[in-house]
Amino acid sequence: MIMLNYLVRTPGSAILLLTFLLSQVTVSAQYSDSTDIAPAWHQRTAVQVLAVPTILMGAGIATMGDNGLYSSQDAYECIQEKYPDFHTSIDDYLLWVPAATVYGLNLAGVKGKNNFVDRSLIYVISVSLASLTSTAIKNTTGVLRPDGSANNSFPSGHTTVAFVSATFLHEEYKDLSLWYSVAGYSVATATGVLRMLNNKHWMSDVFFGAGLGILSTKVVYLVYPHMKNMFGSKNNSSNLTLIPSLYNDHYGIYLQYRFN
Protein backbone atom coordinates (compact mmCIF):
# COMPACT_ATOMS: atom_id res chain seq x y z
CA MET A 1 0.00 0.00 0.00
CA ILE A 2 1.37 3.42 -0.94
CA MET A 3 -0.03 6.71 0.34
CA LEU A 4 0.49 10.05 -1.39
CA ASN A 5 -0.01 13.27 0.56
CA TYR A 6 -0.19 16.68 -1.08
CA LEU A 7 -0.80 20.01 0.61
CA VAL A 8 -1.35 23.23 -1.27
CA ARG A 9 0.18 25.81 1.05
CA THR A 10 0.61 28.92 -1.08
CA PRO A 11 -1.96 31.13 -2.81
CA GLY A 12 -0.17 30.72 -6.13
CA SER A 13 -0.71 26.97 -5.99
CA ALA A 14 -4.46 27.52 -6.03
CA ILE A 15 -4.25 29.50 -9.27
CA LEU A 16 -2.06 26.82 -10.84
CA LEU A 17 -4.52 24.12 -9.74
CA LEU A 18 -7.49 25.99 -11.24
CA THR A 19 -5.55 26.60 -14.46
CA PHE A 20 -4.74 22.89 -14.71
CA LEU A 21 -8.35 21.88 -14.18
CA LEU A 22 -9.53 24.43 -16.75
CA SER A 23 -7.13 22.86 -19.26
CA GLN A 24 -8.76 19.53 -18.51
CA VAL A 25 -12.16 21.12 -19.20
CA THR A 26 -10.99 22.02 -22.69
CA VAL A 27 -9.76 18.48 -23.35
CA SER A 28 -12.92 16.93 -21.91
CA ALA A 29 -15.14 19.31 -23.83
CA GLN A 30 -13.40 18.55 -27.12
CA TYR A 31 -13.76 14.81 -26.51
CA SER A 32 -17.41 15.14 -25.47
CA ASP A 33 -18.34 17.26 -28.46
CA SER A 34 -16.46 15.04 -30.90
CA THR A 35 -18.45 11.97 -29.92
CA ASP A 36 -21.73 13.48 -31.12
CA ILE A 37 -22.98 15.24 -34.22
CA ALA A 38 -21.63 18.79 -33.97
CA PRO A 39 -23.91 20.54 -31.42
CA ALA A 40 -25.08 24.12 -31.63
CA TRP A 41 -22.59 26.58 -30.15
CA HIS A 42 -24.64 27.12 -26.99
CA GLN A 43 -24.84 23.37 -26.40
CA ARG A 44 -21.08 22.86 -26.42
CA THR A 45 -19.65 21.70 -23.09
CA ALA A 46 -17.08 24.48 -22.82
CA VAL A 47 -19.75 27.13 -23.40
CA GLN A 48 -22.06 25.62 -20.80
CA VAL A 49 -19.24 25.50 -18.25
CA LEU A 50 -17.64 28.89 -18.92
CA ALA A 51 -20.38 31.25 -20.18
CA VAL A 52 -22.21 32.28 -16.99
CA PRO A 53 -19.09 32.37 -14.75
CA THR A 54 -17.25 34.48 -17.33
CA ILE A 55 -20.11 37.00 -17.46
CA LEU A 56 -20.35 37.24 -13.67
CA MET A 57 -16.60 37.47 -13.10
CA GLY A 58 -16.32 40.01 -15.92
CA ALA A 59 -19.09 42.07 -14.33
CA GLY A 60 -17.19 41.94 -11.05
CA ILE A 61 -14.03 43.30 -12.62
CA ALA A 62 -15.90 45.90 -14.70
CA THR A 63 -17.75 47.38 -11.70
CA MET A 64 -14.83 47.63 -9.26
CA GLY A 65 -14.47 50.97 -7.52
CA ASP A 66 -16.28 53.71 -9.40
CA ASN A 67 -16.23 51.95 -12.77
CA GLY A 68 -19.22 51.01 -14.92
CA LEU A 69 -22.68 52.47 -15.50
CA TYR A 70 -23.70 51.32 -12.01
CA SER A 71 -20.53 50.84 -10.05
CA SER A 72 -19.75 49.19 -6.74
CA GLN A 73 -19.40 52.67 -5.27
CA ASP A 74 -22.90 53.56 -6.53
CA ALA A 75 -24.33 50.40 -4.96
CA TYR A 76 -22.51 51.13 -1.68
CA GLU A 77 -23.89 54.67 -1.48
CA CYS A 78 -27.41 53.43 -2.21
CA ILE A 79 -27.20 50.79 0.54
CA GLN A 80 -25.78 53.26 3.06
CA GLU A 81 -28.56 55.71 2.31
CA LYS A 82 -31.41 53.18 2.62
CA TYR A 83 -30.05 50.62 5.12
CA PRO A 84 -27.35 52.37 7.18
CA ASP A 85 -27.86 50.27 10.32
CA PHE A 86 -28.56 46.88 8.75
CA HIS A 87 -26.89 43.89 10.35
CA THR A 88 -27.50 40.14 10.40
CA SER A 89 -25.38 37.03 10.85
CA ILE A 90 -27.68 34.74 8.86
CA ASP A 91 -25.32 34.95 5.86
CA ASP A 92 -22.75 32.98 7.89
CA TYR A 93 -25.09 29.98 7.74
CA LEU A 94 -27.10 30.58 4.58
CA LEU A 95 -24.18 29.70 2.29
CA TRP A 96 -24.34 26.05 3.40
CA VAL A 97 -28.11 25.59 2.94
CA PRO A 98 -28.10 24.40 -0.71
CA ALA A 99 -25.47 21.73 0.06
CA ALA A 100 -27.35 20.63 3.18
CA THR A 101 -30.45 20.33 1.01
CA VAL A 102 -28.68 17.76 -1.19
CA TYR A 103 -28.08 15.48 1.78
CA GLY A 104 -31.55 16.15 3.19
CA LEU A 105 -33.18 15.15 -0.08
CA ASN A 106 -31.08 12.02 -0.25
CA LEU A 107 -32.07 11.04 3.28
CA ALA A 108 -35.69 11.58 2.26
CA GLY A 109 -35.22 9.06 -0.56
CA VAL A 110 -34.83 11.52 -3.44
CA LYS A 111 -31.81 10.20 -5.34
CA GLY A 112 -29.43 12.63 -6.95
CA LYS A 113 -26.88 12.29 -9.72
CA ASN A 114 -24.09 10.69 -7.66
CA ASN A 115 -23.71 8.33 -4.73
CA PHE A 116 -22.74 9.56 -1.26
CA VAL A 117 -18.96 9.10 -1.67
CA ASP A 118 -18.71 10.65 -5.12
CA ARG A 119 -20.91 13.66 -4.39
CA SER A 120 -19.12 14.28 -1.09
CA LEU A 121 -15.73 14.24 -2.80
CA ILE A 122 -17.03 16.52 -5.55
CA TYR A 123 -18.34 19.01 -3.01
CA VAL A 124 -15.20 18.99 -0.86
CA ILE A 125 -12.96 19.43 -3.91
CA SER A 126 -15.19 22.21 -5.26
CA VAL A 127 -15.26 24.14 -1.97
CA SER A 128 -11.49 23.67 -1.51
CA LEU A 129 -10.67 24.78 -5.05
CA ALA A 130 -12.97 27.81 -4.89
CA SER A 131 -11.77 28.83 -1.42
CA LEU A 132 -8.10 28.45 -2.30
CA THR A 133 -8.52 30.49 -5.46
CA SER A 134 -10.56 33.14 -3.65
CA THR A 135 -7.89 33.43 -0.94
CA ALA A 136 -5.14 33.71 -3.55
CA ILE A 137 -6.98 36.56 -5.30
CA LYS A 138 -7.75 38.29 -1.99
CA ASN A 139 -4.06 38.23 -1.03
CA THR A 140 -3.05 39.49 -4.47
CA THR A 141 -5.56 42.33 -4.90
CA GLY A 142 -5.69 43.66 -1.32
CA VAL A 143 -8.98 45.51 -1.78
CA LEU A 144 -10.22 47.35 1.32
CA ARG A 145 -13.60 46.19 2.65
CA PRO A 146 -16.43 48.77 2.64
CA ASP A 147 -16.35 48.93 6.46
CA GLY A 148 -12.57 49.41 6.43
CA SER A 149 -11.97 46.30 8.56
CA ALA A 150 -9.46 44.49 6.30
CA ASN A 151 -7.73 44.51 2.91
CA ASN A 152 -9.19 41.23 1.66
CA SER A 153 -12.53 42.22 0.19
CA PHE A 154 -12.23 40.98 -3.40
CA PRO A 155 -13.81 38.50 -4.02
CA SER A 156 -16.46 37.58 -1.44
CA GLY A 157 -15.60 34.22 0.15
CA HIS A 158 -19.13 33.75 1.52
CA THR A 159 -20.64 34.33 -1.91
CA THR A 160 -18.10 32.02 -3.53
CA VAL A 161 -18.98 29.11 -1.22
CA ALA A 162 -22.71 29.89 -1.49
CA PHE A 163 -22.58 29.52 -5.27
CA VAL A 164 -20.49 26.36 -4.96
CA SER A 165 -23.29 24.96 -2.80
CA ALA A 166 -26.00 26.16 -5.19
CA THR A 167 -24.26 24.67 -8.22
CA PHE A 168 -23.77 21.44 -6.27
CA LEU A 169 -27.54 21.27 -5.70
CA HIS A 170 -28.19 22.20 -9.33
CA GLU A 171 -25.90 19.52 -10.73
CA GLU A 172 -27.24 16.79 -8.45
CA TYR A 173 -30.95 17.47 -9.00
CA LYS A 174 -31.35 19.52 -12.19
CA ASP A 175 -32.73 16.49 -14.07
CA LEU A 176 -35.53 16.03 -11.51
CA SER A 177 -36.88 19.55 -11.24
CA LEU A 178 -35.94 23.09 -12.24
CA TRP A 179 -37.16 24.31 -8.86
CA TYR A 180 -34.24 22.75 -7.01
CA SER A 181 -31.90 24.94 -9.04
CA VAL A 182 -34.09 28.02 -8.58
CA ALA A 183 -34.16 27.51 -4.82
CA GLY A 184 -30.41 26.93 -4.55
CA TYR A 185 -29.39 29.94 -6.61
CA SER A 186 -31.96 32.13 -4.82
CA VAL A 187 -30.34 31.27 -1.47
CA ALA A 188 -26.87 31.90 -2.90
CA THR A 189 -27.96 35.27 -4.32
CA ALA A 190 -29.47 36.20 -0.96
CA THR A 191 -26.12 35.40 0.68
CA GLY A 192 -24.32 37.77 -1.69
CA VAL A 193 -26.86 40.55 -1.17
CA LEU A 194 -26.61 40.19 2.61
CA ARG A 195 -22.81 40.50 2.43
CA MET A 196 -23.34 43.88 0.76
CA LEU A 197 -26.07 44.96 3.21
CA ASN A 198 -23.78 43.97 6.11
CA ASN A 199 -21.19 46.37 4.66
CA LYS A 200 -18.66 43.55 4.34
CA HIS A 201 -18.34 43.45 0.55
CA TRP A 202 -18.63 45.55 -2.58
CA MET A 203 -20.94 44.61 -5.42
CA SER A 204 -17.92 43.65 -7.52
CA ASP A 205 -16.80 41.19 -4.81
CA VAL A 206 -20.18 39.46 -4.94
CA PHE A 207 -20.34 39.26 -8.74
CA PHE A 208 -16.85 37.80 -9.01
CA GLY A 209 -17.39 35.40 -6.10
CA ALA A 210 -20.59 34.09 -7.66
CA GLY A 211 -18.82 33.40 -10.95
CA LEU A 212 -15.86 31.77 -9.23
CA GLY A 213 -18.12 29.48 -7.20
CA ILE A 214 -20.07 28.34 -10.25
CA LEU A 215 -16.92 27.87 -12.33
CA SER A 216 -15.08 25.84 -9.71
CA THR A 217 -17.99 23.45 -9.21
CA LYS A 218 -18.75 22.97 -12.89
CA VAL A 219 -15.07 22.30 -13.60
CA VAL A 220 -14.90 19.67 -10.86
CA TYR A 221 -18.08 17.96 -12.09
CA LEU A 222 -16.61 17.75 -15.57
CA VAL A 223 -13.15 16.59 -14.50
CA TYR A 224 -14.11 14.31 -11.60
CA PRO A 225 -14.97 11.22 -13.71
CA HIS A 226 -11.50 11.40 -15.26
CA MET A 227 -9.91 11.83 -11.83
CA LYS A 228 -11.86 8.84 -10.57
CA ASN A 229 -10.69 6.72 -13.50
CA MET A 230 -7.09 7.78 -12.90
CA PHE A 231 -6.98 7.38 -9.13
CA GLY A 232 -10.00 5.40 -8.10
CA SER A 233 -11.34 1.94 -8.42
CA LYS A 234 -14.77 1.05 -9.72
CA ASN A 235 -15.28 -1.13 -6.69
CA ASN A 236 -13.60 1.09 -4.14
CA SER A 237 -14.21 4.83 -4.40
CA SER A 238 -12.66 5.35 -0.97
CA ASN A 239 -9.13 4.99 -2.39
CA LEU A 240 -9.07 8.75 -2.94
CA THR A 241 -9.57 11.15 -0.02
CA LEU A 242 -9.41 14.94 -0.22
CA ILE A 243 -10.13 17.31 2.66
CA PRO A 244 -9.54 21.04 3.23
CA SER A 245 -6.74 21.92 5.62
CA LEU A 246 -5.31 24.90 7.48
CA TYR A 247 -1.57 24.97 8.16
CA ASN A 248 0.23 27.99 9.62
CA ASP A 249 -2.47 30.37 8.33
CA HIS A 250 -2.40 28.83 4.84
CA TYR A 251 -5.42 27.15 3.34
CA GLY A 252 -4.83 23.93 1.46
CA ILE A 253 -6.00 20.55 0.24
CA TYR A 254 -4.92 17.33 1.87
CA LEU A 255 -4.96 14.45 -0.60
CA GLN A 256 -4.49 10.82 0.31
CA TYR A 257 -4.56 7.97 -2.17
CA ARG A 258 -4.18 4.29 -1.38
CA PHE A 259 -2.73 1.93 -3.97
CA ASN A 260 -3.78 -1.65 -3.17
SEDRENRO-243763 format. One line per 3 residues: their letters; for each residue x, y, z of N, C-alpha, C. Coordinates in pm, whole numbers. Example, Ala and Ser with C-alpha at 12.3 -4.5 7.8 and 13.67 -1.06 7.14 Angstrom:
AS = 1319/-569/780/1230/-450/780/1320/-330/780; 1285/-225/708/1367/-106/714/1290/3/787
This chain:
MIM = 85/-119/0/0/0/0/89/124/0; 61/217/-86/137/342/-94/41/455/-68; 80/555/10/-3/671/34/69/795/-17
LNY = -5/880/-90/49/1005/-139/-21/1118/-66; 56/1211/-12/-1/1327/56/44/1453/-17; -52/1543/-39/-19/1668/-108/-92/1782/-39
LVR = -19/1887/-6/-80/2001/61/-49/2128/-16; -153/2196/-58/-135/2323/-127/-122/2430/-20; -5/2490/-6/18/2581/105/30/2727/62
TPG = 42/2754/-65/61/2892/-108/-53/2934/-198; -90/3064/-196/-196/3113/-281/-172/3084/-429; -46/3096/-472/-17/3072/-613/-50/2932/-657
SAI = -39/2836/-566/-71/2697/-599/-218/2681/-636; -303/2759/-573/-446/2752/-603/-473/2795/-747; -407/2903/-789/-425/2950/-927/-375/2846/-1025
LLL = -259/2785/-996/-206/2682/-1084/-301/2562/-1092; -359/2525/-976/-452/2412/-974/-575/2442/-1058; -632/2562/-1044/-749/2599/-1124/-715/2603/-1272
TFL = -597/2656/-1306/-555/2660/-1446/-543/2520/-1504; -486/2427/-1426/-474/2289/-1471/-611/2228/-1496; -702/2247/-1402/-835/2188/-1418/-910/2249/-1536
LSQ = -890/2380/-1559/-953/2443/-1675/-898/2385/-1805; -770/2350/-1807/-713/2286/-1926/-777/2151/-1950; -810/2082/-1839/-876/1953/-1851/-1019/1970/-1902
VTV = -1082/2083/-1868/-1216/2112/-1920/-1213/2120/-2071; -1111/2188/-2124/-1099/2202/-2269/-1083/2066/-2336; -996/1982/-2279/-976/1848/-2335/-1104/1767/-2327
SAQ = -1169/1769/-2211/-1292/1693/-2191/-1403/1742/-2283; -1411/1875/-2298/-1514/1931/-2383/-1493/1891/-2529; -1369/1894/-2574/-1340/1855/-2712/-1375/1709/-2735
YSD = -1344/1623/-2638/-1376/1481/-2651/-1526/1461/-2652; -1596/1529/-2557/-1741/1514/-2547/-1811/1559/-2674; -1769/1674/-2726/-1834/1726/-2846/-1803/1643/-2969
STD = -1686/1579/-2972/-1646/1504/-3090/-1718/1371/-3101; -1778/1326/-2990/-1845/1197/-2992/-1988/1208/-3045; -2037/1328/-3062/-2173/1348/-3112/-2168/1426/-3242
IAP = -2285/1435/-3308/-2298/1524/-3422/-2276/1665/-3369; -2202/1746/-3444/-2163/1879/-3397/-2282/1954/-3337; -2279/1985/-3206/-2391/2054/-3142/-2389/2202/-3174
AWH = -2503/2268/-3148/-2508/2412/-3163/-2410/2475/-3064; -2365/2597/-3095/-2259/2658/-3015/-2297/2667/-2867; -2425/2697/-2838/-2464/2712/-2699/-2479/2578/-2627
QRT = -2473/2468/-2701/-2484/2337/-2640/-2346/2274/-2615; -2242/2340/-2660/-2108/2286/-2642/-2070/2288/-2493; -1998/2186/-2450/-1965/2170/-2309/-1888/2290/-2255
AVQ = -1790/2336/-2328/-1708/2448/-2282/-1792/2573/-2262; -1887/2596/-2352/-1975/2713/-2340/-2063/2701/-2217; -2119/2583/-2195/-2206/2562/-2080/-2131/2576/-1948
VLA = -2003/2540/-1947/-1924/2550/-1825/-1876/2693/-1802; -1834/2762/-1907/-1764/2889/-1892/-1850/3014/-1910; -1964/3006/-1980/-2038/3125/-2018/-2085/3208/-1899
VPT = -2165/3152/-1812/-2221/3228/-1699/-2111/3275/-1603; -2018/3188/-1564/-1909/3237/-1475/-1829/3350/-1536; -1802/3342/-1667/-1725/3448/-1733/-1798/3581/-1728
ILM = -1930/3577/-1751/-2011/3700/-1746/-2009/3759/-1605; -2030/3675/-1505/-2035/3724/-1367/-1899/3777/-1321; -1792/3702/-1351/-1660/3747/-1310/-1619/3873/-1386
GAG = -1658/3880/-1514/-1632/4001/-1592/-1705/4121/-1536; -1831/4099/-1493/-1909/4207/-1433/-1843/4254/-1304; -1787/4158/-1228/-1719/4194/-1105/-1600/4285/-1129
IAT = -1520/4249/-1229/-1403/4330/-1262/-1444/4466/-1318; -1548/4467/-1402/-1590/4590/-1470/-1653/4692/-1376; -1705/4646/-1261/-1775/4738/-1170/-1693/4770/-1044
MGD = -1566/4733/-1042/-1483/4763/-926/-1468/4914/-906; -1465/4955/-782/-1447/5097/-752/-1561/5181/-805; -1527/5281/-884/-1628/5371/-940/-1645/5348/-1089
NGL = -1616/5227/-1135/-1623/5195/-1277/-1760/5139/-1314; -1798/5157/-1441/-1922/5101/-1492/-2040/5198/-1481; -2149/5162/-1553/-2268/5247/-1550/-2329/5251/-1411
YSS = -2327/5137/-1341/-2370/5132/-1201/-2259/5060/-1126; -2176/5137/-1064/-2053/5084/-1005/-2074/5031/-864; -1971/4966/-812/-1975/4919/-674/-1989/5035/-577
QDA = -1928/5148/-611/-1940/5267/-527/-2084/5318/-528; -2149/5315/-644/-2290/5356/-653/-2378/5267/-566; -2354/5135/-574/-2433/5040/-496/-2410/5063/-346
YEC = -2285/5088/-309/-2251/5113/-168/-2324/5236/-115; -2323/5344/-192/-2389/5467/-148/-2540/5449/-136; -2598/5371/-226/-2741/5343/-221/-2776/5264/-94
IQE = -2696/5162/-65/-2720/5079/54/-2705/5161/181; -2601/5245/186/-2578/5326/306/-2690/5428/328; -2747/5474/220/-2856/5571/231/-2985/5506/281
KYP = -3014/5382/231/-3141/5318/262/-3134/5224/383; -3018/5161/403/-3005/5062/512/-2876/5087/592; -2862/5204/651/-2735/5237/718/-2705/5152/841
DFH = -2807/5101/908/-2786/5027/1032/-2816/4878/1018; -2820/4829/897/-2856/4688/875/-2745/4597/926; -2786/4490/993/-2689/4389/1035/-2760/4257/1062
TSI = -2702/4149/1012/-2750/4014/1040/-2633/3918/1027; -2642/3806/1096/-2538/3703/1085/-2589/3580/1009; -2710/3590/954/-2768/3474/886/-2686/3432/765
DDY = -2613/3528/703/-2532/3495/586/-2417/3400/619; -2379/3392/748/-2275/3298/789/-2322/3153/781; -2451/3133/777/-2509/2998/774/-2580/2968/642
LLW = -2631/3074/579/-2710/3058/458/-2631/2994/345; -2501/3020/339/-2418/2970/229/-2412/2818/223; -2440/2750/337/-2434/2605/340/-2569/2538/311
VPA = -2676/2616/306/-2811/2559/294/-2831/2476/168; -2789/2523/48/-2810/2440/-71/-2741/2304/-62; -2618/2301/-8/-2547/2173/6/-2616/2084/107
ATV = -2662/2142/219/-2735/2063/318/-2862/2005/259; -2922/2079/167/-3045/2033/101/-3020/1905/21; -2903/1896/-42/-2868/1776/-119/-2873/1653/-30
YGL = -2812/1663/87/-2808/1548/178/-2944/1524/243; -3020/1631/266/-3155/1615/319/-3246/1544/221; -3237/1581/94/-3318/1515/-8/-3281/1368/-22
NLA = -3152/1340/-14/-3108/1202/-25/-3159/1118/92; -3155/1174/211/-3207/1104/328/-3357/1080/316; -3425/1171/246/-3569/1158/226/-3604/1061/114
GVK = -3500/1005/49/-3522/906/-56/-3522/962/-196; -3489/1091/-210/-3483/1152/-344/-3339/1140/-394; -3316/1049/-486/-3181/1020/-534/-3131/1128/-629
GKN = -3006/1165/-607/-2943/1263/-695/-2859/1198/-802; -2770/1275/-860/-2688/1229/-972/-2582/1130/-928; -2522/1151/-811/-2409/1069/-766/-2438/1002/-633
NFV = -2360/898/-603/-2371/833/-473/-2307/920/-365; -2319/875/-240/-2274/956/-126/-2125/989/-135; -2042/889/-163/-1896/910/-167/-1858/1006/-278
DRS = -1909/982/-398/-1871/1065/-512/-1917/1210/-494; -2043/1228/-453/-2091/1366/-439/-2019/1439/-326; -1984/1366/-220/-1912/1428/-109/-1773/1473/-152
LIY = -1704/1387/-228/-1573/1424/-280/-1583/1542/-375; -1683/1541/-461/-1703/1652/-555/-1724/1782/-480; -1806/1778/-376/-1834/1901/-301/-1711/1951/-226
VIS = -1640/1860/-161/-1520/1899/-86/-1415/1958/-180; -1394/1892/-294/-1296/1943/-391/-1338/2079/-443; -1467/2095/-473/-1519/2221/-526/-1501/2335/-426
VSL = -1540/2311/-300/-1526/2414/-197/-1379/2447/-176; -1293/2345/-173/-1149/2367/-151/-1089/2447/-266; -1121/2408/-388/-1067/2478/-505/-1113/2623/-509
ASL = -1243/2645/-486/-1297/2781/-489/-1240/2866/-377; -1228/2809/-257/-1177/2883/-142/-1029/2916/-158; -952/2821/-207/-810/2845/-230/-789/2955/-333
TST = -865/2949/-441/-852/3049/-546/-896/3186/-496; -1007/3189/-421/-1056/3314/-365/-952/3376/-272; -891/3294/-187/-789/3343/-94/-667/3396/-169
AIK = -628/3327/-275/-514/3371/-355/-541/3509/-417; -662/3527/-468/-698/3656/-530/-708/3764/-424; -766/3732/-308/-775/3829/-199/-636/3880/-161
NTT = -541/3786/-144/-406/3823/-103/-333/3902/-210; -370/3880/-335/-305/3949/-447/-360/4089/-467; -492/4104/-460/-556/4233/-490/-554/4330/-373
GVL = -573/4279/-251/-569/4366/-132/-670/4477/-132; -793/4448/-173/-898/4551/-178/-956/4574/-39; -969/4699/1/-1022/4735/132/-1173/4708/137
RPD = -1216/4644/247/-1360/4619/265/-1435/4751/282; -1565/4753/249/-1643/4877/264/-1641/4933/406; -1637/4845/508/-1635/4893/646/-1494/4924/696
GSA = -1395/4908/608/-1257/4941/643/-1190/4843/737; -1248/4724/756/-1197/4630/856/-1075/4550/810; -1058/4531/679/-946/4449/630/-925/4474/481
NNS = -805/4435/433/-773/4451/291/-785/4318/217; -898/4251/233/-919/4123/166/-1063/4110/115; -1112/4218/58/-1253/4222/19/-1285/4146/-109
FPS = -1194/4152/-207/-1223/4098/-340/-1155/3963/-361; -1234/3856/-392/-1381/3850/-402/-1443/3809/-268; -1575/3799/-265/-1646/3758/-144/-1636/3607/-124
GHT = -1573/3565/-14/-1560/3422/15/-1694/3358/46; -1780/3429/121/-1913/3375/152/-1992/3349/24; -1989/3447/-66/-2064/3433/-191/-2006/3320/-276
TVA = -1875/3308/-278/-1810/3202/-353/-1859/3065/-308; -1854/3041/-176/-1898/2911/-122/-2048/2892/-143; -2126/2999/-128/-2271/2989/-149/-2304/2942/-290
FVS = -2231/2992/-389/-2258/2952/-527/-2196/2816/-560; -2093/2774/-487/-2049/2636/-496/-2162/2544/-450; -2221/2577/-336/-2329/2496/-280/-2450/2493/-372
ATF = -2484/2609/-429/-2600/2616/-519/-2578/2535/-646; -2457/2542/-700/-2426/2467/-822/-2420/2318/-792; -2376/2283/-674/-2377/2144/-627/-2520/2090/-627
LHE = -2613/2167/-570/-2754/2127/-570/-2809/2119/-712; -2774/2216/-793/-2819/2220/-933/-2772/2097/-1010; -2644/2064/-998/-2590/1952/-1073/-2646/1818/-1027
EYK = -2673/1805/-898/-2724/1679/-845/-2871/1656/-878; -2950/1765/-887/-3095/1747/-900/-3159/1821/-1017; -3079/1876/-1108/-3135/1952/-1219/-3222/1868/-1311
DLS = -3195/1736/-1319/-3273/1649/-1407/-3408/1610/-1347; -3426/1636/-1217/-3553/1603/-1151/-3650/1719/-1153; -3600/1838/-1125/-3688/1955/-1124/-3607/2083/-1132
LWY = -3657/2178/-1212/-3594/2309/-1224/-3597/2384/-1091; -3697/2354/-1008/-3716/2431/-886/-3606/2408/-784; -3538/2296/-789/-3424/2275/-701/-3315/2377/-733
SVA = -3291/2397/-860/-3190/2494/-904/-3232/2636/-867; -3359/2668/-891/-3409/2802/-858/-3392/2831/-709; -3428/2733/-627/-3416/2751/-482/-3271/2769/-440
GYS = -3182/2685/-493/-3041/2693/-455/-2977/2825/-493; -3000/2869/-616/-2939/2994/-661/-3004/3115/-595; -3130/3104/-556/-3196/3213/-482/-3130/3231/-346
VAT = -3101/3121/-278/-3034/3127/-147/-2893/3184/-162; -2823/3140/-267/-2687/3190/-290/-2688/3340/-320; -2784/3384/-401/-2796/3527/-432/-2827/3607/-307
ATG = -2915/3553/-222/-2947/3620/-96/-2823/3635/-9; -2737/3533/-9/-2612/3540/68/-2526/3656/19; -2511/3669/-113/-2432/3777/-169/-2489/3914/-137
VLR = -2620/3928/-147/-2686/4055/-117/-2667/4092/31; -2679/3993/119/-2661/4019/261/-2518/4061/295; -2421/4008/221/-2281/4050/243/-2265/4199/211
MLN = -2339/4246/110/-2334/4388/76/-2410/4470/180; -2527/4423/222/-2607/4496/321/-2535/4503/456; -2456/4399/487/-2378/4397/611/-2253/4484/603
NKH = -2233/4548/487/-2119/4637/466/-1986/4564/471; -1988/4436/434/-1866/4355/434/-1805/4342/294; -1885/4364/191/-1834/4345/55/-1896/4444/-43
WMS = -1817/4473/-147/-1863/4555/-258/-1942/4468/-356; -2018/4533/-440/-2094/4461/-542/-2002/4380/-633; -1887/4435/-666/-1792/4365/-752/-1741/4237/-687
DVF = -1723/4239/-555/-1680/4119/-481/-1781/4007/-497; -1909/4044/-488/-2018/3946/-494/-2031/3888/-634; -2026/3974/-736/-2034/3926/-874/-1922/3826/-904
FGA = -1800/3866/-870/-1685/3780/-901/-1691/3651/-820; -1727/3659/-693/-1739/3540/-610/-1842/3442/-662; -1955/3495/-710/-2059/3409/-766/-2006/3333/-888
GLG = -1938/3404/-976/-1882/3340/-1095/-1777/3237/-1061; -1691/3269/-963/-1586/3177/-923/-1645/3050/-862; -1749/3064/-781/-1812/2948/-720/-1875/2855/-822
ILS = -1945/2914/-919/-2007/2834/-1025/-1900/2765/-1109; -1798/2841/-1148/-1692/2787/-1233/-1620/2671/-1166; -1583/2689/-1042/-1508/2584/-971/-1587/2454/-965
TKV = -1716/2465/-934/-1799/2345/-921/-1823/2277/-1054; -1850/2355/-1157/-1875/2297/-1289/-1748/2230/-1343; -1634/2290/-1317/-1507/2230/-1360/-1486/2096/-1290
VYL = -1511/2091/-1160/-1490/1967/-1086/-1587/1859/-1133; -1712/1895/-1159/-1808/1796/-1209/-1765/1739/-1344; -1704/1822/-1426/-1661/1775/-1557/-1536/1689/-1548
VYP = -1444/1726/-1459/-1315/1659/-1450/-1318/1537/-1358; -1410/1537/-1261/-1411/1431/-1160/-1414/1289/-1217; -1498/1259/-1317/-1497/1122/-1371/-1360/1079/-1421
HMK = -1285/1171/-1478/-1150/1140/-1526/-1055/1119/-1408; -1072/1201/-1303/-991/1183/-1183/-1020/1048/-1118; -1147/1011/-1118/-1186/884/-1057/-1127/767/-1135
NMF = -1127/779/-1267/-1069/672/-1350/-917/662/-1329; -854/777/-1308/-709/778/-1290/-668/724/-1154; -740/767/-1049/-698/738/-913/-783/635/-841
GSK = -907/623/-885/-1000/540/-810/-1017/403/-869; -1099/329/-800/-1134/194/-842/-1283/186/-855; -1333/116/-954/-1477/105/-972/-1543/41/-851
NNS = -1470/-43/-782/-1528/-113/-669/-1490/-51/-535; -1403/52/-540/-1360/109/-414/-1329/258/-431; -1436/340/-421/-1421/483/-440/-1346/548/-326
SNL = -1330/477/-213/-1266/535/-97/-1114/540/-108; -1058/492/-220/-913/499/-239/-864/644/-235; -947/734/-283/-907/875/-294/-978/956/-187
TLI = -900/1031/-107/-957/1115/-2/-899/1255/-14; -987/1356/-19/-941/1494/-22/-1019/1572/83; -948/1648/166/-1013/1731/266/-943/1866/272
PSL = -1019/1973/305/-954/2104/323/-862/2100/444; -764/2188/447/-674/2192/562/-628/2335/587; -586/2361/709/-531/2490/748/-398/2466/817
YND = -291/2522/762/-157/2497/816/-82/2629/822; -51/2673/943/23/2799/962/-39/2914/882; -172/2928/897/-247/3037/833/-256/3023/681
HYG = -225/2906/627/-240/2883/484/-350/2780/462; -441/2811/370/-542/2715/334/-484/2616/236; -536/2492/238/-483/2393/146/-576/2275/127
IYL = -529/2180/48/-600/2055/24/-511/1940/67; -563/1854/148/-492/1733/187/-545/1618/102; -457/1555/28/-496/1445/-60/-427/1319/-15
QYR = -505/1213/-2/-449/1082/31/-503/980/-66; -414/901/-125/-456/797/-217/-390/665/-180; -469/561/-175/-418/429/-138/-411/340/-262
FN = -293/290/-290/-273/193/-397/-276/53/-333; -369/-30/-373/-378/-165/-317/-295/-264/-397
